Amino acid sequence: MPTSLIVYVIVVLACDLALTGWELAGTRLRAQDLLLFGALLVAAVICIEAMRRLGLPPSLSRDLLSAWWLPIALLLPPLYALLAPFVVGAVLYLRARRIPVYRRVFSSAALGLAGAATSATFHLVIPHVAVVTRTDSHAWLTRPPVVLTAVACAVMFTVVNSFTVAVAAHLAEPEASIKKMLWDRETLLLDVTETCVGIIVAVTCVLSYLLLLVALPPVILLQRSLMHQQLAAAARTDPKTGLLNATAWQREADAEVARALRTGTPLALLLVDVDHFKRVNDHHGHLIGDEVLRALATGLRQQVRESDVVGRFGGEEFTVLLPGTDDAGAYGIAERLRASATRLSVSAADARIQVTVSIGVAVLGQHGHELFELLAAADVALYKAKDAGRDQVRVYAHASGTRAAGEADEATDGCP
């Protein structure tokens, strides 16, 4: 773990603990607040248990627990927003144990800071909210400023939490784009959904605590739907690298090849193989080998376009399909990927590991008219690169009856 990341995690935890101590000293505990806090925590625990009994997958990365933390932040003093993630986090660790304890603690601290900021802001802008929620149960439904402020604070909750976690992720992987760590289209949609559900649950609490029993089934149903979506995504993804697995890659690649043949647009395929990868596993262990594969996968994804299809073909081989790319463009991209791989470095207990890759290139129409033919051609080119000394790019070339084999090999030394 990088030193900068360790320092950042300690600072976040220290800030959370200091703020919790400050709020404990200055917050007067009320029976009604404790009752609402307990009701929302029980609802969150019921959701966790329901998901566990439905078969909570280890790969589940998103949930709807913000549906319960957000009402705590909006309706109660900041102290409760600081405490809630640790209580729920402890239950998650004991019942699910999907992530290491230190990551669970950091995640709880980030959520706590986000919740405290949200709570403090909301109560500062709407100072009479405590009176409103007790004396006029319909205030949330009839006073637009209160609702709009709640929505704005809910957005702030998401932004603060996402940014805190994204900074940690960026410190862990400095090469990765912090923009992509913050939001993509799917993450943004999930955040909007969580915000809407959280506001609805908050309104429900204002009307009556008993209505939480009505809110629970829809939230569990949404969580179940989210779980199935993530399971479907996991079925397409290689667990070690996060890239498409071989089956999913072939399905998408087949569709791209058919589209290119139909429209007459160029398409190229790269087959990327890690040089001497067995030595990494033999000398440093398979866990370090997996770290190398993850680092290479991240580098590959960052160096190509969103429309390019990147997958792990098996072992230490990766495949990159490049729609709309001719032989010259494919060779240039392959060289960029090769050079990028040489700059990667993975820490081991006794050394920093650097690897190189060999890349074979094949182009639709020139080297094959279907995916299988392209893969076979790229495979031949890949092994020519390895035979030539590794850490090289080779483009496949046919050896025709009128050309000597040596001339055909010479044609693979660079882009035609």
FISERO-590891 format. One record per residue (C-alpha): x, y, z; residue in one letter. Coordinates in steps of 0.1 Angstrom, whole numbers, plus 2048, in hexadecimal, padded with zeros to 3 digits. Layout:
XYZa
...
end
This chain:
800800800m
80F8227F6p
81A839813t
804855806s
7E683E807l
7ED83482Bi
7F1858836v
7D0862824y
7BD845835v
7CA84F857i
7C1873852v
79D86A847v
799853865l
7A886D87Da
79088886Fc
772871874d
77C867897l
78388B8A1a
762897893l
74F87A8A4t
75F8848C6g
7558A88C0w
73189F8B8e
72F8878D5l
7398A48EDa
7208BD8DEg
7028A88D4t
6E58A48ECr
6D68818E8l
6B08818E4r
69A8628E6a
68886B8C6q
6A986E8B3d
6B684D8C1l
69583C8B7l
698849893l
6BD840892f
6B581D89Eg
699818886a
6AE822868l
6CB80C873l
6B37EE878v
6A67F4854a
6CA7F4847a
6D27D4859v
6B37C384Ci
6BE7CD829c
6E07BE82Ei
6D179E83Ce
6B979B820a
6D479F806m
6EA785818r
6CD76C818r
6C87737F3l
6EC76A7ECg
70178A7F0l
71D7867D6p
74178E7E1p
7457A47C2s
7287BB7CCl
7367DF7CBs
7177F47CFr
6F97F37E6d
6DC8097F1l
6E780F815l
6E883480Es
6C283280Ea
6C682F834w
6E584483Bw
6D7862828l
6B786683Ep
6CD86385Di
6E288084Fa
6C4896846l
6AE890864l
6C788C881l
6E589E88Fp
70789887Fp
71188089Bl
6FA86588Ey
70686986Aa
72A863877l
72084488Bl
708832873a
722827859p
737816873f
719803882v
70D7F8860v
7317F1855g
7377DA873a
7177C7869v
7237C4845l
7457B8850y
73679D867l
71B792850r
72B79682Da
75079D832r
7547A780Dr
7727BE813i
78F7BF82Bp
7887D084Dv
79F7EE846y
78C7F6826r
76B7F2839r
77780B854v
78382483Af
762821826s
74F827846s
76484684Fa
75F85482Ca
73984F82Fl
73985E852g
74B87D847l
734881829a
71587C83Fg
721895859a
7288AF83Fa
7058A9830t
6F48AA852s
7068CA85Da
6FE8DB83Ct
6DA8D283Cf
6D48DC860h
6E68FD85Al
6D190683Bv
6B18F984Ai
6B690086Fp
6928FA878h
6928D7869v
6918C688Ba
6728DA894v
6638D4872v
6668AF873t
6568AD895r
6398C6892t
62F8C486Ed
6348A185Fs
62B8AE83Ch
6458CA83Ba
65B8B6823w
63E8B280Bl
6318D680Ct
6518EB80Fr
6668E97EFp
6858FB7FFp
6888DE818v
6868C47FDv
69E8D67E5l
6B78DB802t
6B48B680Aa
6BB8AC7E6v
6D98C47E4a
6E78B6805c
6E28927F8a
6F689B7D9v
7118A97F0m
711888804f
7188757E4t
73388D7D8v
74688E7F8v
7468697FDn
74F8617D9s
76C87A7D9f
77A86D7FAt
77A84A7EDv
7878547CBa
7A58657D9v
7AE8457ECa
7AA8317CCa
7C08497B9h
7DB8487D3l
7DA8227D0a
7DC8237AAe
7EB8457A0p
7EA83C77Be
7C483777Ca
7AE855772s
79E865790i
78187177Ak
77884D771k
77B843796m
76285E79Fl
746857787w
73D845768d
71A842758r
71082476De
71E83278Et
70C853788l
6EB841782l
6EF82D7A2l
6F784C7B6d
6D885E7A9v
6C383F7B2t
6D283E7D5e
6CB8637DAt
6A78607CFc
6A18417E5v
6B2853803g
69B8727FFi
67C85C7FCi
68684981Cv
68C86A82Ea
66A877824v
65B855830t
66C85A852c
65E87D855v
63A87084Fl
63D852867s
65883B873y
64081E86El
641825848l
664818848l
6547F6847l
644800826v
66580F819a
67A7EF821l
66C7D8806p
6727F07E8p
6957F77F4v
69D7D27F7i
68E7CC7D5l
6A37E77C6l
6C27D97D7q
6BA7B67CAr
6B77C47A7s
6D87D67ABl
6E87B67B7m
6DD7A3799h
6EA7BE782q
70C7BC793q
70B796791l
70479976Ba
7227B1768a
73879A77Ca
72F77D765a
73F792748r
75D79D75Ct
77E78D763d
78178E789p
7A779478Ak
7A97B1772t
7867C076Eg
7887BC749l
76F7A8734l
774783738n
77B76D719a
757764713t
749787716a
766796701w
76077D6E5q
73B7856E5r
7417AA6E2e
75E7A56C9a
7487906B3d
72E7AC6B2a
7497C66A9e
7577B068Dv
7357AB67Ea
72E7D0680r
7507D866Fa
7497BF653l
7267CD64Er
7317F264Dt
7537ED63Dg
7667FF659t
7897F4664p
78F7DF683l
7AE7D2693a
7B67B96AFl
7D37B96C7l
7DF79A6DBl
7F47A56F9v
80978C70Cd
81E79372Cv
842789726d
85177073Fh
832772755f
83A74F764k
85A75E773r
845778786v
82F75D795n
84C74679Dd
8627617ADh
8487777BEh
8287627C1g
8077617B0h
7F877E7C4l
8137957B7i
80D786794g
7E878F798d
7F37B37A1e
8077B5781v
7E97A976Dl
7D37C377Dr
7EC7DF777a
7F07D5752l
7CA7D374Ea
7C67F675Ct
7E1803745g
7D07F2727l
7AE80172Fr
7BD824733q
7D0824712q
7B281B6FCv
79182A6F4r
770823705e
7648126E5s
7817FA6E4d
77A7D76F1v
7947CC70Bv
7947A971Bg
7A979072Dr
7AD772715f
7BB75B72Fg
7DB758744g
7F177673De
7E177D71Be
7CB79B713f
7B77A46F4t
7AF7C66E7v
7967CB6CAl
7997ED6B9l
77A7F66A4p
780810689g
7A680B68At
7BC80166Cd
7DE7F066Cd
7F2810671a
7DC81C68Eg
7DC7FA69Ea
8027F869Dy
80481A6ADg
7EC8116C9i
7FF7F06CFa
8208036D2e
81081B6EBr
8037FD6FFl
8257ED6FEr
83780C70Aa
81D812725s
8237EF732a
8487F5736t
84181374Dr
82B7FF765l
83A7F4787s
82B7DE7A1v
8387DC7C5s
8427BA7D3a
8517B37F5a
8757B27E8d
8747C57C8a
8607DA7AFr
8547C5792i
8557D276Eq
8497BE751v
8477C172Bt
82D7B5712v
82E7A76EFs
8117B06D8i
8047A06B8g
7EE7B46A1v
7D57A8687a
7BE7BD671v
79B7B3664l
79A7AD63Fg
7C07AB63Bq
7C778F654h
7A477F658g
77F783652h
772777674e
77C779698l
78C75669Af
7A375E67Ce
7AD77F68Bl
7B676E6ACl
7CA75469Aa
7DD76E686a
7E47846A5a
7F07656B7d
80975E69Bv
81578269Ca
8187816C2l
82F7636C1y
8447736A6k
8487906BEa
8537786DAk
86B7666C2d
87A7886B9a
88478F6DDg
86379A6EEr
8587BD6F8d
84F7C36D4q
8317C86BDv
82C7B369Er
8117B5683v
806795672y
81179064Ea
808773636h
824760626a
81875B602s
8267445E8g
8387605D6t
84976E5F5r
86575E609a
85E75662Da
87976E638g
86878A626e
847782637a
858783659d
8687A4650e
8467B3649a
83C7AC66Ct
8577C267Cd
8427E167Ag
8237EF66Cc
81F7E8647p
end
